[in-house]
Structures are given as structure tokens and as C-alpha cells.
Amino acid sequence: MVDWFAAHQAWYWIVAWTSFALTAVAACSSLCAGFCSDAHEQRWSRRLPPWVFLTLALLCLCAFRWPIWHIPHEFNLDESEFLGEALTLQHRPVYWVGVDGTTHGPLDSYPLLLLRLVGLRYDYLGERVLSAMLLFVVFVACYRTMAIVSRDALARVAVIPILCALAFASSADFLVYASEVVPVTLLAVGTWLVISDQAQSIGRGAGSGRWLAGGLLLGSVPMAKLQGGPVALALLTVIATWELADGGGSLGMRGRRVLTLATAAVAPTVLFVLLATLYGGWRDFWIAYIGQNLLYAHQGHTSLRRMIVGFPSFAARVPGLRPYLIGAAAVAAACVFRVRKSTTAQSRALTYALVSGVAGILVALAPGRPYTNYLWFVVVPAGMIAGVLWVACWRSHEGVEWPVYLRPILLVGFIAVAIVPQVAVCAGQSRTYLREALAPDDSVAAEVMRYGRPGEPLGLWGYRCRCNVETGMWRATRDGDTTWEIVPSPQRDFFRQRYLRDLEGTRPPVFVDAVGQGNVFANRADAHESFPALGDYVAAHYRFVSEVDGCRIYVRADRLPLR
């Protein structure tokens, strides 16, 4: 079917745009009915309940994204990295002991283990479906948050720009299971739970379920991606400050709630670090995850000032993102001066979105590397800022005499500024990746499978993680690629010695040196012989059998047939 849609893209667009049109109708119908009377709005809301709207939104998200699910090769290098981790965690389940995700943590990798539970394999299809489902969870969290600060009819319209940003994405970093998807999900759901709990001003306990769960999710962000930690910390700080200053109840009750939030927030980190320490991985956690990542961020290629100045150009590298951000900024600027009054819930939601947005921009720019996947931290806050201000503007005019034209202007203006530009950009794109569905099998993997079997470890030097996915072989070492073992740094000897220990412990039947022409590391000066101890070990225990596509393949001596 994917091949058919590749040859007839018009039908792909018909299916996709039909799903979007149905979602837009479900979003706007109740609000439009409200132009006649509040009773009409309520009647339409009952005819199209929230589950119908959310189902249509899910269909829309999948309709635009599903073709990439079936492309049988990596669309992004990180995709294979994650799948290799999932394959390895089945055999070595303790993070930083069996697997090291370099710049991301255990909560980015463990969700992939769910694929087997729902009947999917550890391949690109399963991984991309999981990414889409997590993004749908993000959308639901945004919708539910908006419904708390307004009402359902307004919330549906307010979150459509966010749905457009998620569904219309065509950049590789926004289509696949990027390392930011889980942190963004944790931030969105955690914030929703906190706002939901704060909105219940009567009978709140110090450790209510939503409050506790919100703290756990926000505190889990650094264990998914350390880069997202400052965003979560900024949010938790503002939430705690607001709770102490204006949380309702006695000062003692507010203090206990803040203490509960803080305890829940640190629990995930304590749990994972304790688990790693019990299995001998404390040093790996501290050096590889904390120290090396701080060094990596410090050694960025571009200063923060230049990154901030160049942010518009940076955002323009993701098709559709700049119109989305400009539209959100325009809506926010137009509405902020028209808000006569706002509820406490709206003020809190807006503050949390602003804090998330500012912190998200900083963590995206601070590393000094224009990697577009970092911009994930900006997408949701931008849409929430615009949405909250728009619904606050709408609600602040209720209860007073409405000019006949004001409601239609607010609705049409929002659609024209925040939604139409995204639709225009998406409609003008050609989904060229539809034609990539029938890519040939990898020749390196075919050669490896002459000597190895799925379920066995595979030794790899260089950066060709897709070998694990294409062979079904798990990592012989905890590093999926050997960037830290190759690139000079103060910790390179630590990573090299660890790599050799892992290789000696697993004794993989096949070792692949993926340093050569056509690979990420193309200079043969960086090959495994550049690490003399590794070169000696490979020479003593393995035999060179062939070179395919710039990769040298070695087989353990006892695996070769006797001659």
C-alpha cells in the first residue's frame, strides 16, 4: 500500500486532509454554535463529545505520519541507536551497566521494551508508531490543560495549532523517535497533572495522586534526557513558589505539598542511580552521563549569543516550524492587550508555559550546536502560550455585552494567524520520503549474518548502529557508537578501557570496524587500531574476512571453519 501511495501521492493527501478537516470541524462546531446561544454550544458539545474529537485528532496525526512508519531503513541516526539499546536491554537490563545512551538516559530507552508487549518488533515501524503515540499523549495533555483553564469548546480550537505542528512535521528529527520525545511527553503530562490538582481548591491533601504523579513525571525528565533537566527544574521551582505564595490552605499544608512535590521529583533520579550503583555503575553514571554531557555542552561550536541572534534561521531549518512560532507569537501579542481579567488557573498555566518556553529556548541554544531535534523543547510551550492567552481573551469578554462581530473575529483571526500558515506550508510540500519505502537491504548486515545469528552480541567500532537493527544482534559493548572512544577528550581513556572490558566480557562472534569511506567516521586513522590495546585484542582473537561498504568485518577465530 505504501508503494501505491508513493506512486499516487494525491490519494495520500486526500486521506490526510480529509482527516484534518474532520478534526477541525469537530473542534470548531461547538464554538460556532455558541454564536447563536450558550444552549446551542452545549448541545453540539454533547453531540461531539471529547472522545470523538480526540479520536479524530489521533487519526489526523497518524494519517500524515504513517508513510514513514513503513520505510525499512533509518531516517535518522538516533533511530538505530535507540533500537540497539532495546535489543541490548533484553540481555543486560541495568542502565549504565549494560547500556549507555551517551546524551540520553534510561527513560528514553526503556519505553521501547513495550513494543514486544503489544506485538511489535524492535524495528523502525514499531519505534515510529511509539513516537506517534507519545506525541498523541502530548496533545491530549495540552487539550486537557486548556480545558481546565477555559471550557471544552474553546480548548478544542486552542490546541489545533499544536496538532498541526505535530502532524504536519516533515523534518527527519520531528518524524522519528528522537531523544526529546519522551522528555516533552513527561513535561506536558506532568504540567497538566499539577495544574489539574491546583485547580481543585477544596479538599486537596498534601500528597494527592495527581500532585504526586506530576512531581514524579517532571522529576523524571533528567533521566530521559539531561538537557531537559533545566526545563523541569525551572517548572518545579515556579510551581513550588506559586504553591507557597498562593496555594490555598494553611502555610503548613502548603509546605507539606511542596515537600511532597520535591520528594516525588527527586525519586526517579535516586532510583536509577541507586540501581546502577548496586550493579557497579556509579562511576559510569557520573563520568559518562553527568561529566561527559556537561563537557559536551561546554564545547559547543557557537556561542550562546550567536545562537540567540540566529534563532530565526535555526527554526527555519524545520519546515513549518517558523510559521508556527510566528503565528503563536502574533496571537499572544494580539491577545495579551485584550485580556481584561484572567482566572488563577489561566495565570498559572500561562506562567508555566512561559517558563517552559524560555527554558526550552535556552536548553535548545546553549549547547551551541544547531541540531534541529533540540527545538522539540520549544514546540509545546509556544502553542500553550498562544492558546492560554487566546482563551483568556475570549473568556474575559464573557459576561459583558458582546458586539455581534467580536466572537467570529476572535475565532477567524486565531485560525488565520495560527493555523492557516501551517496548512499552507504543509500543502506546498512533497513527501519525497514516500518513494524511499523499497530501499534495498544493507550489504554489511548481510555479510555479518553469514557468521552471526540474531540474539547474539555484535562488536562495533565506529558509528553504524543500524547493523544491530538489521541483524537483530545486540550490542557487545554498552556504547552503541564509539564517538567518545574516538574523539579526543579528557575522558577518552575511560571510555576506551570500558569498551575493551565489555568486548572481552561478551566475546561477540563478529566484530565490525565501521570506520571508512561512506561512514560517519570516514578517516581510517580513527579505526580500531588507533586504540592499540583493542587492536591487539582483535588481532589475537578475530580474523579479517571481508570489507563491505567501507566496513571491515572480523570473525572470532573459533567461528571460522577449519581449513
C-alpha positions as CSV (number, residue, x, y, z in Angstrom):
1,M,0.0,0.0,0.0
2,V,2.9,2.4,0.8
3,D,4.3,1.7,-2.7
4,W,0.9,2.6,-4.2
5,F,0.6,5.8,-2.3
6,A,4.2,6.7,-3.4
7,A,3.1,6.5,-7.0
8,H,-0.2,8.3,-6.3
9,Q,0.5,10.9,-3.7
10,A,-2.7,12.7,-4.5
11,W,-4.6,10.0,-2.7
12,Y,-2.3,10.3,0.3
13,W,-3.1,14.0,0.5
14,I,-6.8,13.3,0.1
15,V,-6.8,10.9,3.1
16,A,-4.6,13.2,5.2
17,W,-6.5,16.4,4.6
18,T,-9.9,14.7,5.0
19,S,-8.8,13.6,8.5
20,F,-7.6,17.1,9.3
21,A,-10.9,18.7,8.0
22,L,-13.0,16.3,10.2
23,T,-10.8,17.2,13.2
24,A,-11.2,20.9,12.5
25,V,-15.0,20.6,12.2
26,A,-15.1,18.7,15.5
27,A,-13.0,21.4,17.1
28,C,-14.9,24.5,15.8
29,S,-18.5,23.3,15.6
30,S,-19.4,23.7,19.2
31,L,-17.9,27.2,19.4
32,C,-19.6,28.3,16.2
33,A,-22.9,27.0,17.5
34,G,-22.3,29.2,20.5
35,F,-22.5,32.3,18.3
36,C,-26.3,31.7,18.5
37,S,-26.6,30.8,22.2
38,D,-24.8,29.0,25.0
39,A,-27.5,26.3,24.8
40,H,-26.6,25.6,21.2
41,E,-22.9,25.3,22.2
42,Q,-23.7,22.8,24.9
43,R,-25.9,20.8,22.6
44,W,-23.2,20.5,20.0
45,S,-20.6,19.6,22.7
46,R,-22.9,16.7,23.7
47,R,-23.3,15.6,20.1
48,L,-19.5,15.6,19.6
49,P,-18.1,14.6,23.0
50,P,-14.3,14.9,23.8
51,W,-13.6,11.2,22.9
52,V,-14.8,11.9,19.3
53,F,-12.6,14.9,19.0
54,L,-9.6,13.1,20.4
55,T,-10.2,10.1,18.1
56,L,-10.3,12.3,15.1
57,A,-7.1,14.1,16.2
58,L,-5.3,10.7,16.5
59,L,-6.5,9.7,13.0
60,C,-5.2,13.1,11.7
61,L,-1.8,12.6,13.4
62,C,-1.4,9.1,12.0
63,A,-2.7,10.0,8.6
64,F,0.0,12.5,8.0
65,R,2.8,10.4,9.6
66,W,2.1,6.8,8.7
67,P,4.1,6.5,5.4
68,I,7.4,7.0,7.2
69,W,6.5,4.1,9.5
70,H,7.0,1.7,6.7
71,I,10.4,2.9,5.4
72,P,12.6,-0.1,6.2
73,H,15.8,1.9,6.9
74,E,16.9,4.6,9.4
75,F,15.6,8.1,8.7
76,N,17.8,9.4,11.5
77,L,21.0,8.0,13.1
78,D,19.4,8.1,16.6
79,E,16.6,5.7,15.5
80,S,19.1,2.8,15.2
81,E,20.8,3.9,18.4
82,F,17.6,3.5,20.4
83,L,16.7,0.2,18.8
84,G,20.1,-1.2,19.5
85,E,19.6,-0.2,23.1
86,A,16.3,-2.0,23.3
87,L,17.8,-5.2,21.9
88,T,20.6,-5.0,24.4
89,L,18.4,-4.2,27.4
90,Q,16.8,-7.6,27.0
91,H,20.1,-9.2,27.9
92,R,21.7,-6.5,30.0
93,P,18.8,-4.6,31.6
94,V,20.6,-2.3,34.1
95,Y,21.2,1.1,32.5
96,W,24.8,2.5,32.5
97,V,25.9,-1.1,33.3
98,G,24.5,-2.8,30.2
99,V,23.7,0.2,28.1
100,D,24.9,3.8,27.9
101,G,22.8,6.2,25.9
102,T,25.5,8.9,25.9
103,T,23.4,12.1,25.8
104,H,20.1,10.5,26.9
105,G,19.1,8.4,29.8
106,P,17.2,5.2,30.7
107,L,13.7,6.7,30.3
108,D,14.3,7.3,26.7
109,S,15.2,3.7,26.1
110,Y,13.0,1.5,28.4
111,P,9.7,2.6,26.7
112,L,10.9,0.7,23.6
113,L,10.7,-2.5,25.5
114,L,6.9,-2.0,25.4
115,L,6.9,-2.8,21.7
116,R,7.1,-6.5,22.3
117,L,4.2,-6.4,24.8
118,V,1.9,-5.1,22.1
119,G,3.1,-7.5,19.4
120,L,5.5,-5.1,17.6
121,R,9.2,-5.9,16.8
122,Y,12.3,-3.9,17.6
123,D,12.3,-2.2,14.2
124,Y,11.7,1.2,12.7
125,L,8.0,0.5,12.3
126,G,7.4,-0.2,16.0
127,E,9.7,2.7,17.0
128,R,7.9,5.3,14.9
129,V,4.4,4.1,16.0
130,L,5.6,4.5,19.6
131,S,6.8,8.0,18.8
132,A,3.4,8.9,17.3
133,M,1.5,7.5,20.3
134,L,3.7,9.6,22.7
135,L,3.0,12.7,20.6
136,F,-0.7,12.0,20.9
137,V,-0.3,11.8,24.6
138,V,1.3,15.2,24.5
139,F,-1.6,16.6,22.5
140,V,-4.1,15.1,25.0
141,A,-2.2,16.7,27.9
142,C,-2.3,20.1,26.2
143,Y,-6.0,19.7,25.4
144,R,-6.9,18.7,29.0
145,T,-4.8,21.5,30.4
146,M,-6.6,24.0,28.1
147,A,-10.0,22.6,29.2
148,I,-9.1,23.3,32.8
149,V,-8.3,26.9,32.2
150,S,-11.3,27.5,29.9
151,R,-14.0,25.1,28.7
152,D,-14.1,22.3,26.2
153,A,-15.4,24.2,23.2
154,L,-12.6,26.8,23.5
155,A,-9.9,24.2,24.4
156,R,-10.5,22.2,21.2
157,V,-9.8,25.2,19.0
158,A,-6.9,26.4,21.1
159,V,-4.9,23.2,20.6
160,I,-5.4,22.8,16.9
161,P,-2.1,24.7,16.1
162,I,-0.3,22.2,18.3
163,L,-1.9,19.3,16.4
164,C,-0.8,20.9,13.1
165,A,2.8,21.2,14.4
166,L,2.8,17.6,15.4
167,A,1.0,16.2,12.3
168,F,2.5,18.3,9.6
169,A,6.1,17.7,10.5
170,S,8.3,16.7,7.6
171,S,11.8,17.1,9.1
172,A,13.5,13.9,10.0
173,D,14.2,15.0,13.5
174,F,10.5,15.6,14.0
175,L,9.2,12.4,12.4
176,V,11.2,9.8,14.3
177,Y,11.7,8.7,17.9
178,A,14.0,11.5,18.8
179,S,15.6,11.7,22.3
180,E,13.4,14.7,23.1
181,V,10.0,12.9,22.5
182,V,9.9,11.3,26.0
183,P,11.1,14.4,27.9
184,V,8.5,16.6,26.1
185,T,5.8,14.0,27.0
186,L,6.8,14.0,30.6
187,L,6.8,17.8,30.7
188,A,3.4,18.1,29.1
189,V,1.7,15.4,31.2
190,G,3.4,16.5,34.4
191,T,2.3,20.1,34.0
192,W,-1.3,19.0,33.2
193,L,-1.5,16.9,36.4
194,V,-0.1,19.8,38.5
195,I,-2.5,22.3,37.1
196,S,-5.4,19.9,37.4
197,D,-4.6,19.4,41.1
198,Q,-4.1,23.1,41.7
199,A,-7.5,23.8,40.1
200,Q,-9.2,21.7,42.8
201,S,-9.2,24.2,45.6
202,I,-11.3,22.2,48.0
203,G,-10.1,19.2,50.0
204,R,-6.6,18.9,48.5
205,G,-4.3,16.7,50.5
206,A,-0.6,17.1,50.9
207,G,0.0,14.0,48.8
208,S,-2.9,13.8,46.3
209,G,-2.5,11.4,43.5
210,R,-2.3,14.0,40.7
211,W,0.1,16.2,42.6
212,L,2.4,13.3,43.4
213,A,2.3,11.9,39.8
214,G,3.0,15.4,38.4
215,G,6.1,15.7,40.6
216,L,7.3,12.2,39.6
217,L,6.9,12.9,35.9
218,L,8.6,16.3,36.0
219,G,11.4,14.9,38.1
220,S,11.8,12.0,35.6
221,V,12.8,14.4,32.8
222,P,16.6,14.3,33.5
223,M,16.5,10.5,33.5
224,A,15.2,10.7,29.9
225,K,17.5,13.5,28.6
226,L,19.8,15.5,30.8
227,Q,19.3,18.5,28.5
228,G,15.7,18.7,29.6
229,G,16.6,18.9,33.3
230,P,16.8,22.7,33.5
231,V,13.3,23.0,32.0
232,A,11.9,20.6,34.6
233,L,13.8,22.3,37.4
234,A,12.5,25.8,36.3
235,L,9.0,24.5,36.2
236,L,9.2,22.8,39.6
237,T,10.7,25.9,41.1
238,V,7.9,28.1,39.8
239,I,5.2,25.6,40.8
240,A,6.6,25.4,44.4
241,T,6.9,29.1,44.7
242,W,3.3,29.7,43.5
243,E,2.1,27.0,45.8
244,L,3.8,28.6,48.8
245,A,2.6,32.1,47.9
246,D,-1.0,31.4,46.9
247,G,-1.7,27.7,47.2
248,G,-4.7,27.9,49.5
249,G,-5.0,26.2,52.9
250,S,-2.7,26.8,55.8
251,L,1.0,27.5,55.5
252,G,1.8,24.1,56.9
253,M,-0.4,22.4,54.4
254,R,1.3,24.3,51.5
255,G,4.7,23.4,52.9
256,R,3.8,19.7,53.0
257,R,2.6,19.9,49.5
258,V,5.8,21.5,48.3
259,L,7.8,18.8,50.2
260,T,5.7,16.1,48.6
261,L,6.4,17.6,45.2
262,A,10.1,17.8,45.8
263,T,10.3,14.3,47.2
264,A,8.5,12.9,44.2
265,A,10.7,14.9,41.8
266,V,14.0,13.5,43.1
267,A,12.7,10.0,43.5
268,P,13.3,8.8,39.8
269,T,16.9,10.0,39.8
270,V,17.6,8.4,43.1
271,L,16.0,5.2,42.0
272,F,18.0,4.8,38.7
273,V,21.3,6.0,40.3
274,L,20.8,3.6,43.2
275,L,20.1,0.7,40.8
276,A,23.2,1.5,38.7
277,T,25.3,1.8,41.9
278,L,24.2,-1.6,43.2
279,Y,25.4,-3.2,40.0
280,G,28.7,-1.3,39.8
281,G,27.6,1.5,37.5
282,W,28.0,4.6,39.7
283,R,31.3,5.7,38.0
284,D,29.7,5.2,34.6
285,F,26.7,7.3,35.5
286,W,28.8,10.1,36.9
287,I,31.5,10.2,34.3
288,A,29.6,9.2,31.2
289,Y,26.2,10.8,31.8
290,I,27.0,13.8,34.0
291,G,30.6,14.8,33.3
292,Q,30.8,14.0,29.6
293,N,27.5,15.7,28.9
294,L,28.5,18.8,30.7
295,L,31.7,18.8,28.7
296,Y,29.8,18.2,25.5
297,A,27.6,21.2,26.2
298,H,30.6,23.3,27.1
299,Q,32.4,22.5,23.9
300,G,29.7,23.8,21.6
301,H,30.7,25.2,18.3
302,T,28.8,28.5,18.6
303,S,28.4,31.0,21.4
304,L,25.0,31.4,23.1
305,R,24.8,35.0,22.0
306,R,25.2,34.0,18.3
307,M,22.7,31.1,18.7
308,I,20.1,33.5,20.1
309,V,20.7,36.0,17.3
310,G,20.5,33.2,14.8
311,F,17.4,31.6,16.3
312,P,15.0,32.6,13.4
313,S,17.4,30.9,10.9
314,F,17.8,27.9,13.2
315,A,14.0,27.5,13.4
316,A,13.6,27.9,9.6
317,R,15.6,24.7,9.2
318,V,12.5,22.8,10.3
319,P,9.8,23.2,7.6
320,G,6.6,24.7,9.1
321,L,8.2,25.5,12.5
322,R,8.8,29.2,11.8
323,P,5.2,29.9,10.7
324,Y,4.0,28.0,13.7
325,L,6.2,30.1,16.1
326,I,5.4,33.4,14.3
327,G,1.7,32.6,14.4
328,A,1.8,31.7,18.1
329,A,3.7,34.9,18.9
330,A,1.3,37.0,16.9
331,V,-1.7,35.5,18.6
332,A,-0.1,36.1,22.0
333,A,0.8,39.7,21.2
334,A,-2.7,40.5,19.9
335,C,-4.5,38.9,22.8
336,V,-2.4,39.9,25.8
337,F,-3.6,43.5,25.5
338,R,-7.2,42.4,25.2
339,V,-7.4,40.3,28.3
340,R,-9.5,42.3,30.8
341,K,-9.2,39.7,33.6
342,S,-7.9,36.1,34.0
343,T,-8.6,33.3,36.4
344,T,-6.0,31.9,38.7
345,A,-5.8,28.7,36.6
346,Q,-5.2,30.7,33.5
347,S,-2.5,32.8,35.1
348,R,-0.8,29.7,36.4
349,A,-1.0,27.9,33.1
350,L,0.4,30.9,31.3
351,T,3.2,31.3,33.7
352,Y,4.2,27.6,33.4
353,A,4.1,27.8,29.6
354,L,6.2,31.0,29.6
355,V,8.8,29.4,32.0
356,S,8.9,26.2,29.9
357,G,9.2,28.3,26.7
358,V,12.1,30.4,27.9
359,A,13.9,27.5,29.5
360,G,13.2,25.4,26.4
361,I,14.8,28.0,24.1
362,L,17.9,28.2,26.4
363,V,18.4,24.5,26.5
364,A,18.0,24.3,22.7
365,L,20.5,27.0,22.1
366,A,23.0,26.6,25.0
367,P,24.9,23.6,23.6
368,G,26.0,25.7,20.6
369,R,25.0,23.1,18.1
370,P,22.2,23.7,15.6
371,Y,20.6,20.3,15.9
372,T,17.0,20.7,15.0
373,N,15.8,18.0,17.3
374,Y,16.6,20.4,20.2
375,L,13.7,22.6,19.0
376,W,11.3,20.0,20.4
377,F,11.6,21.8,23.7
378,V,10.0,24.9,22.1
379,V,7.0,23.5,20.3
380,V,4.5,22.8,23.1
381,P,5.2,25.9,25.2
382,A,4.7,28.2,22.2
383,G,1.3,26.7,21.4
384,M,0.3,26.7,25.0
385,I,1.2,30.4,25.5
386,A,-0.9,31.4,22.4
387,G,-3.7,29.1,23.4
388,V,-4.0,30.3,27.0
389,L,-3.9,33.9,26.1
390,W,-6.5,33.4,23.4
391,V,-9.0,31.6,25.7
392,A,-8.3,34.2,28.4
393,C,-9.1,37.0,26.0
394,W,-12.3,35.2,24.9
395,R,-13.4,34.4,28.5
396,S,-12.6,37.9,29.8
397,H,-15.2,39.3,27.4
398,E,-17.9,36.9,28.6
399,G,-20.5,38.3,31.0
400,V,-20.4,41.7,29.3
401,E,-22.2,43.0,26.2
402,W,-20.6,41.3,23.2
403,P,-20.6,43.1,19.9
404,V,-22.1,40.7,17.3
405,Y,-18.9,40.6,15.3
406,L,-16.4,40.1,18.2
407,R,-16.6,36.3,18.6
408,P,-16.3,35.5,14.9
409,I,-13.4,37.9,14.7
410,L,-11.6,36.2,17.6
411,L,-12.2,32.7,16.0
412,V,-11.4,33.7,12.4
413,G,-8.3,35.7,13.5
414,F,-6.9,32.8,15.5
415,I,-7.4,30.4,12.6
416,A,-5.9,32.8,10.1
417,V,-2.8,33.5,12.1
418,A,-2.1,30.3,14.0
419,I,-3.4,27.6,11.7
420,V,-3.6,28.7,8.0
421,P,0.2,29.4,7.6
422,Q,1.0,25.9,8.8
423,V,-1.6,24.4,6.4
424,A,-0.2,26.4,3.6
425,V,3.4,25.2,4.2
426,C,2.3,21.6,4.6
427,A,0.2,21.7,1.4
428,G,3.1,23.0,-0.6
429,Q,5.4,20.2,0.4
430,S,6.1,17.0,-1.5
431,R,6.6,14.0,0.8
432,T,9.5,12.6,-1.1
433,Y,10.2,10.0,1.6
434,L,7.2,8.1,0.3
435,R,9.4,6.9,-2.5
436,E,12.0,5.5,-0.2
437,A,9.9,2.6,1.1
438,L,11.5,0.0,-1.0
439,A,15.2,0.6,-0.1
440,P,17.5,-2.4,-0.6
441,D,18.8,-4.5,2.4
442,D,22.1,-3.4,3.9
443,S,25.1,-5.3,2.4
444,V,27.1,-5.1,5.6
445,A,24.3,-6.7,7.6
446,A,24.1,-9.5,5.0
447,E,27.8,-10.2,5.4
448,V,27.6,-10.2,9.2
449,M,24.7,-12.7,9.2
450,R,27.0,-15.2,7.4
451,Y,28.8,-15.6,10.7
452,G,26.4,-14.4,13.4
453,R,22.8,-15.0,14.4
454,P,20.0,-12.8,15.8
455,G,20.2,-12.8,19.6
456,E,24.0,-12.8,19.7
457,P,26.2,-9.9,20.6
458,L,27.8,-7.8,17.8
459,G,31.0,-5.8,18.3
460,L,31.1,-2.5,16.6
461,W,33.7,0.2,16.3
462,G,32.6,3.5,14.6
463,Y,29.1,4.7,14.1
464,R,26.8,2.3,12.2
465,C,24.1,1.4,14.7
466,R,21.8,0.2,12.1
467,C,23.9,-3.0,12.0
468,N,22.2,-4.0,15.2
469,V,18.7,-3.4,13.8
470,E,19.3,-5.1,10.5
471,T,20.9,-8.2,12.1
472,G,18.8,-8.5,15.3
473,M,22.1,-8.7,17.2
474,W,22.5,-6.8,20.5
475,R,25.5,-4.6,21.5
476,A,28.6,-6.3,22.7
477,T,29.5,-3.1,24.5
478,R,27.3,-0.6,26.3
479,D,28.1,2.1,23.8
480,G,26.1,2.0,20.6
481,D,28.7,4.0,18.8
482,T,32.3,4.8,19.7
483,T,32.2,8.6,19.3
484,W,33.6,9.1,22.9
485,E,36.3,6.5,22.2
486,I,37.4,8.2,19.0
487,V,37.0,12.0,19.6
488,P,39.8,13.4,21.8
489,S,38.6,14.4,25.3
490,P,39.8,14.2,28.9
491,Q,37.7,11.1,29.4
492,R,38.6,9.2,26.2
493,D,40.8,6.7,28.0
494,F,38.0,5.9,30.4
495,F,35.6,5.1,27.5
496,R,38.3,3.1,25.7
497,Q,39.1,0.9,28.7
498,R,35.4,0.4,29.4
499,Y,34.8,-0.6,25.8
500,L,37.6,-3.2,25.8
501,R,36.3,-4.7,29.1
502,D,32.8,-5.0,27.7
503,L,34.2,-6.6,24.5
504,E,36.3,-9.1,26.5
505,G,33.2,-9.9,28.6
506,T,30.8,-10.6,25.8
507,R,33.2,-12.1,23.2
508,P,30.9,-11.3,20.2
509,P,31.2,-13.7,17.3
510,V,31.5,-10.8,14.8
511,F,33.4,-7.5,15.1
512,V,32.7,-4.7,12.6
513,D,35.1,-1.8,12.2
514,A,32.8,0.8,10.6
515,V,35.4,3.5,10.0
516,G,35.9,4.1,6.4
517,Q,34.5,5.7,3.3
518,G,30.8,6.2,3.4
519,N,30.5,6.0,7.2
520,V,30.1,8.8,9.9
521,F,33.8,8.3,10.7
522,A,35.5,8.0,7.3
523,N,39.2,8.5,8.3
524,R,40.9,5.2,8.7
525,A,43.2,6.9,11.2
526,D,40.3,6.6,13.6
527,A,39.9,2.8,13.1
528,H,40.1,0.3,16.0
529,E,43.9,0.0,15.6
530,S,44.1,3.7,16.8
531,F,43.4,2.1,20.3
532,P,46.4,-0.2,20.5
533,A,45.1,-2.5,23.2
534,L,41.9,-3.1,21.2
535,G,43.9,-3.6,18.0
536,D,46.0,-6.3,19.8
537,Y,42.8,-8.0,21.2
538,V,41.1,-8.1,17.8
539,A,44.3,-9.4,16.1
540,A,44.6,-12.2,18.7
541,H,41.1,-13.4,18.8
542,Y,39.5,-12.5,15.4
543,R,40.2,-13.0,11.7
544,F,39.5,-10.5,9.0
545,V,37.1,-11.9,6.4
546,S,35.9,-9.1,4.2
547,E,35.4,-5.4,3.6
548,V,31.9,-4.2,2.6
549,D,30.7,-0.6,2.1
550,G,33.7,0.9,4.0
551,C,33.3,-1.6,6.9
552,R,35.9,-4.2,7.8
553,I,34.4,-7.4,9.2
554,Y,36.2,-9.7,11.6
555,V,35.0,-13.1,12.8
556,R,36.0,-14.8,16.1
557,A,38.6,-17.4,15.3
558,D,36.6,-20.3,16.7
559,R,33.6,-19.4,14.5
560,L,35.5,-19.9,11.3
561,P,35.5,-23.3,9.6
562,L,38.7,-25.3,9.9
563,R,40.8,-25.4,6.8
